[in-house]
Amino acid sequence: MSWLDAISWNDEGMVPAIAQDAATGRVLMTAWINREALELTVREGRAVYWSRSRRRLWRKGEESGHVQTVREIRLDCDGDTILLLVEQRGGIACHTGHYSCLYRRLDEDRWVDVEPVLKDPAAIYENKP
């Protein structure tokens, strides 16, 4: 049995992948990963996800330069969630320019931004295809 066969892929052949900063322990983002993306992640040593919006493999940082170098990969007890411990290049994981994609907190009955934008997204993606 392959190590990939131990994973409980959903009906679409994917599982959620959580990216966590290996140095700080902060959760950076959640994305989807399929078998090919996980194989490439292991082979390349950088996070590769399945982009549902692009409908293709997506190497984190391919446009922004904010690459995630993978330091460790873990599988949860049910085999249906991957944890990637990463080194986040540029200190920005979110396409909005925030350190983490989880920058909003529920405050009573509304979502409030509780972390600053570190870089304007227009500057991150200028001159990018």
C-alpha angles and dihedrals in degrees: 000000000000121000086243091060090062089068119093099224116196123240089278092052095253142110130193116264121204117204113209126183104249092210101045103023091229117143109243105183148325124235140157123265129190130194095271092047091051092048089051091046090056094043097045099035091228132096115272118180138178109252110213092192094050093036090222145080112293125201105208108245096019090129104019099039089233095128122180112222108204116230099171140000124210134184121212124238094264092048092234104103130056123209117203116196103205146178105230111217113220093012092261123106101165126078086224090067095256124131089239134020087231097074098127125085128194107245108187101301104349142058115249127194105238101174129059128248104252096195132011108254090225088062092046094054102033113132090011122130 
